[in-house]
Amino acid sequence: MALVTSTEMFKKAYDGGYAVGAFNVNNMEIVQGITEACREEKAPVILQVSKGARAYANRTYLVKMVEAAVIECPEIPIVLHLDHGDSFETCKSCIDDGFTSVMIDASSKPFAENIEITKQVVEYAHDHGVVVEAELGALAGVEDDVNVSAENSHYTRPEEVEEFVAKTGCDSLAIAIGTSHGAYKFKPGTNPQLRFDILEEVSKKLPGFPIVLHGSSSVPQNYVEMINAHGGKMPGAIGVPEEQLREAAKLAVCKINIDSDLRLAMTGTIRQYFDEHPDHFDPRQYLKPARANIKELVRHKLVDVLGCAGKA
């Protein structure tokens, strides 16, 4: 099976009351862990590449690693998606490189300018058979090149979504309902709560239209504890409760982005491995258990959070 777009994937997810996992990838082990879990659980998957990941791993290497995953896992549909494209030029580059989906994030711009930039990307993407995700609202937090302060973040305004989608022609819409980027989403002692009222209002105004949640890592505490127990310092790292993500997946949310969780699993595993094997130096020795833990984490997300196991 060749790389696919998310069009059919999202239609099935919307009708079936589940969400597709969108996992950020940076290296071979992360790609392998994700796709092996998806193949065994028969789940569709979106492999995301950020602008920062393209700079780190080289745009050619990343595309070829995903193409290798397609060859190794022909039973499952795989989308190659640009996460948080910040300009028409970045989106065009990814489309020309073979991506099947791109996100243009002009959410920091005024409403009319967001529409103008998004429409430009949509026109080029659709001419090349590629789908486009756009964003309304601004999530707080830090992720690669995305850095939004709490003061500059704001919820999506439901009254704007119909006009935005109609004028841009985008294929899916990322909204802000209380998630945030990074591993420090909520302060200790608070009661994390997503704004389901906004999600429901958006869904009413855009019936059948796929909604996306960014900044949706749950920040597994077992990996936070593992990192801290082996020399790390991540006090107060708290993510989105998984039961709230599952509830969102039953509604109009067809794509849930997960990034920090995989990084925590890899980092925690490697830190523990070095503590337990201080004389080892072969990267294969410590990357193998890291890959295995990423695989098990993804499996858990597919089955217990996203609800997309068996939906390939």
C-alpha positions in Angstrom: 0.0 0.0 0.0 1.4 3.4 -1.0 1.2 6.4 1.3 -2.4 7.7 1.5 -4.2 10.9 2.4 -6.3 11.2 5.5 -9.6 11.7 3.6 -11.0 8.2 3.9 -9.2 7.7 7.2 -11.1 10.6 8.8 -14.4 9.7 7.3 -14.2 6.3 8.9 -13.0 7.8 12.2 -15.8 10.3 12.3 -18.5 7.7 11.6 -16.9 5.2 13.9 -16.4 7.4 17.0 -12.6 7.0 17.2 -9.5 9.0 16.4 -6.4 8.3 14.4 -3.1 8.7 16.2 -0.7 11.3 14.8 2.7 10.6 16.1 5.7 12.9 15.6 8.8 11.1 14.2 12.5 12.1 14.4 14.5 8.9 13.9 14.3 5.3 12.7 13.6 3.8 16.1 10.5 6.0 16.7 9.2 5.2 13.2 9.7 1.5 13.8 8.1 1.5 17.2 5.0 3.3 16.0 4.4 1.3 12.8 5.1 -2.1 14.4 2.5 -1.4 17.0 0.0 -0.2 14.4 0.6 -3.2 12.2 0.1 -5.6 15.1 -3.1 -3.8 16.2 -4.3 -3.2 12.7 -4.6 0.5 13.1 -4.3 3.4 10.6 -1.6 5.9 11.5 -0.4 9.4 10.7 3.4 9.9 10.9 4.1 13.6 11.5 7.2 15.5 10.7 7.8 19.0 12.1 10.0 21.7 10.6 12.4 21.0 13.4 12.5 17.3 12.6 13.3 18.0 9.0 16.2 20.2 10.0 17.4 17.6 12.5 17.2 14.4 10.5 17.3 15.8 7.0 14.2 16.0 4.8 15.3 13.1 2.5 16.1 10.7 5.3 12.7 11.2 7.0 10.7 10.6 3.9 12.7 7.5 3.0 12.3 6.1 6.6 8.5 6.5 6.2 8.6 5.0 2.8 10.4 2.0 4.4 7.7 1.7 6.9 5.1 1.5 4.1 7.1 -1.3 2.6 7.4 -3.2 5.9 3.8 -2.6 7.0 1.7 -2.9 3.7 -1.4 -3.9 5.6 -2.0 -0.5 7.3 -2.7 2.9 5.8 0.0 5.5 6.6 -0.2 9.2 6.1 3.0 11.4 5.9 2.0 14.7 7.4 3.8 18.0 7.9 3.1 19.3 11.5 2.9 23.0 12.1 4.0 24.2 8.7 4.7 27.9 9.2 4.7 29.2 5.6 3.5 28.4 2.1 7.1 27.7 1.2 7.5 25.0 3.9 4.2 23.4 2.9 5.1 23.5 -0.8 8.5 21.9 -0.1 6.9 19.0 1.7 4.2 18.5 -0.9 6.9 18.4 -3.6 8.8 15.9 -1.4 5.9 13.4 -1.4 4.0 14.3 1.7 0.3 13.3 1.5 -0.9 15.8 4.1 0.3 19.2 5.3 -0.6 21.6 8.1 -0.4 25.3 7.6 -0.4 27.0 11.0 -1.2 30.7 10.5 -3.2 30.8 13.8 -1.0 33.5 15.2 -2.0 35.8 12.3 -5.2 38.0 12.2 -8.3 36.0 11.1 -8.3 37.4 7.5 -4.6 36.8 7.0 -4.9 33.2 8.4 -7.6 32.7 5.7 -5.4 34.2 3.0 -2.3 32.1 3.8 -4.3 28.9 4.3 -6.2 29.3 1.0 -2.9 29.7 -0.8 -1.6 26.4 0.6 -4.9 24.6 0.0 -4.9 25.6 -3.7 -1.4 24.3 -4.3 -2.0 21.1 -2.2 -5.2 20.2 -3.8 -3.7 20.6 -7.3 -1.2 17.9 -6.2 -3.7 15.6 -4.5 -2.6 16.5 -1.0 -4.9 17.4 1.9 -4.5 20.4 4.3 -5.0 20.8 8.0 -5.4 24.4 9.3 -5.7 25.9 12.8 -8.0 28.4 14.5 -7.2 29.3 18.1 -3.8 29.3 19.6 -2.4 26.6 22.0 0.0 27.6 24.7 3.3 25.8 25.2 6.6 25.0 23.4 7.1 22.3 20.7 10.0 22.6 18.2 9.5 26.0 16.5 6.1 26.6 18.1 6.3 28.8 21.1 3.1 30.4 22.4 2.9 32.1 25.8 -0.2 31.6 28.0 -1.0 35.3 27.5 -1.0 34.9 23.7 -3.0 31.7 23.7 -6.8 31.7 23.1 -9.6 29.2 22.6 -11.1 28.7 19.2 -14.2 30.9 18.6 -17.0 28.7 17.2 -18.6 31.6 15.4 -15.6 31.8 13.1 -15.2 28.2 12.0 -17.9 28.1 9.2 -16.5 31.2 7.4 -12.9 30.0 7.8 -13.5 26.5 6.4 -15.7 27.8 3.6 -13.2 30.5 2.5 -10.1 28.3 2.8 -11.3 24.9 1.6 -9.2 23.2 4.2 -9.8 19.5 4.8 -9.5 19.4 8.6 -9.3 21.9 11.4 -7.2 22.0 14.5 -9.0 23.8 17.4 -7.9 25.0 20.8 -10.0 23.6 23.7 -7.5 23.5 26.5 -4.7 21.2 25.3 -1.2 22.7 25.1 2.2 21.8 23.6 5.1 20.2 25.6 5.2 18.1 28.8 4.1 20.8 31.2 0.4 21.3 30.2 -1.2 21.7 33.6 0.1 22.8 37.0 0.2 20.3 39.9 -2.9 20.3 42.0 -5.1 21.6 39.2 -8.0 19.7 37.7 -7.3 19.5 33.9 -10.5 19.9 31.9 -10.9 20.3 28.2 -13.6 22.6 26.9 -16.0 20.1 25.4 -18.6 22.9 25.1 -16.4 24.5 22.4 -15.9 21.2 20.7 -19.6 20.5 20.6 -20.4 24.0 19.3 -17.8 23.6 16.6 -19.2 20.2 15.7 -22.7 21.6 15.3 -21.5 24.3 12.9 -19.3 21.9 10.9 -21.3 18.6 10.9 -19.2 15.7 9.6 -16.1 17.8 9.4 -12.9 16.3 10.9 -11.5 18.1 14.0 -7.9 17.8 15.2 -6.4 18.2 18.7 -2.8 19.2 19.1 -0.9 19.2 22.3 -2.6 16.0 23.5 0.1 14.0 25.1 -0.9 12.5 28.4 2.7 12.7 29.8 2.7 9.2 31.4 3.8 9.5 35.0 5.7 6.2 35.0 8.1 7.7 32.4 8.4 11.0 34.2 9.3 9.1 37.4 11.7 6.9 35.4 13.5 10.0 34.1 13.6 11.7 37.5 14.9 8.5 39.2 17.8 8.3 36.8 19.2 11.8 36.9 16.5 13.8 35.2 14.7 16.9 36.5 11.1 17.1 35.3 9.0 18.0 38.4 5.4 18.9 37.7 5.2 17.5 34.2 1.5 16.8 33.7 -0.5 16.1 30.5 -4.1 15.7 29.3 -6.1 13.0 31.1 -6.5 10.0 28.7 -10.2 9.6 29.5 -10.8 13.1 28.2 -9.0 12.3 25.0 -11.1 9.1 24.6 -14.2 11.2 25.0 -13.0 13.7 22.4 -12.3 10.8 20.0 -15.9 9.7 20.3 -17.1 13.1 19.1 -15.8 15.0 16.1 -12.1 14.7 16.8 -10.6 12.4 14.1 -6.9 13.1 14.7 -5.1 13.4 18.0 -1.5 14.5 18.1 0.9 12.7 20.4 4.6 13.7 20.7 5.9 14.3 24.2 4.8 10.8 25.4 7.1 9.1 22.9 10.1 11.3 23.8 9.5 10.6 27.5 9.4 6.9 26.9 12.6 7.0 24.9 14.5 9.3 27.3 13.4 7.4 30.4 14.3 4.0 29.0 17.8 5.2 27.9 18.5 6.9 31.2 17.6 3.8 33.1 19.6 1.6 30.7 22.7 3.6 31.3 22.3 3.6 35.0 22.0 -0.2 34.9 24.7 -0.8 32.3 27.3 1.9 32.8 29.9 0.0 30.8 27.7 -0.3 27.6 28.3 2.0 24.7 26.7 0.4 21.6 23.7 2.5 20.6 21.9 -0.7 19.5 21.9 -1.9 23.1 20.0 1.1 24.6 17.9 2.0 21.5 16.4 -1.5 21.3 14.6 -1.3 24.7 13.7 2.3 24.0 12.1 1.3 20.7 10.2 -1.5 22.5 8.8 0.9 25.1 7.7 3.3 22.4 5.9 0.4 20.7 4.1 -0.6 23.9 3.1 3.0 24.6 1.7 3.4 21.1 -0.2 0.1 21.5 -1.8 1.4 24.6 -2.8 4.6 22.9 -4.3 2.8 19.9 -6.4 0.4 22.1 -7.3 2.4 25.2 -7.2 6.1 24.2 -7.8 6.5 20.5 -10.0 3.5 19.9 -8.6 2.9 16.5 -7.2 -0.6 16.9 -8.7 -3.0 14.3 -9.7 -0.1 12.1 -7.1 -0.3 9.4 
